[in-house]
């Protein structure tokens, strides 16, 4: 168990980088080499890299739209 929750651990590990907690992602576009765009009801952010923590149940329910779709072996 992590005191304060996993969000606290992520925030502490990434103090030197912007960390956004509680931002539900509904789309991930990774069709441009070297760039990824995350979107949700809060808007869109793009960068060279992103870390997104997603429960496997969310992936199984196709809550997040991947563009292009994830290869079968990654799903």
N, C-alpha and C positions, 0 to 999 in steps of 0.2 A: 504494500500500500504506500502511496505517496502522500505525505502530509500536505493538505491543501488541494489535492487532486492533480491529475496529469497536466492540466492547463497551467498550473503553477510551475511545474517542472519545465514545460516547454518555454514559458515566459522567461524563466531564469536562464535557461540554456541559450536563449536567443536575445539576450539583453542588447547586443550590438546591432540587431536587425529588427525591422518592424514586425511585430507579432499582433495578429488580430484573432481574438478568441470570440466564440459565439457568433460567427459569421457563416451562416449556412450557404454552402456552395451548391448551385443547381446546374452549372455548366463548366466544363473544362475543355478549352480549345488548345490542342497541342499540335496543330497542323502546320505551324510555321517553325522551321528549324531554329533552335536556340531561343525560342520564346514560348511562353505558356500564358494563357489568359483564363482567369477564374471569374465567374460571374454569379450573381445572386440578386436578391431583391435590394441589396445595398449598393449595387453598381458592378463595375468590372475593374479588375486590376491585371496588369500584365508585367511580366518580368522574365529574366533568363531562367530563373529557377523558382520553384515553390515547393513547400512541404504541406501536404494535405493529409490529415489524419481522418480516416473514414472507417467506421465499423463495417465488417464484411456483410452484415445484414443490409446496410444501406446500399452497398454495391450490388447485392443480389436482387434488391427491389428496383434497381435502375432509377433511383432518385436523382442521380447525377447524370447529365447527358454529356458524353465524351465526343469530341469532334476532332479527328475521326474516331469512330467507335474503337474501344479497346480490342486488341486481338483476343481470340478465344483463349489462348494459353495464359493470358494475363487476367482474365475474368475468373 
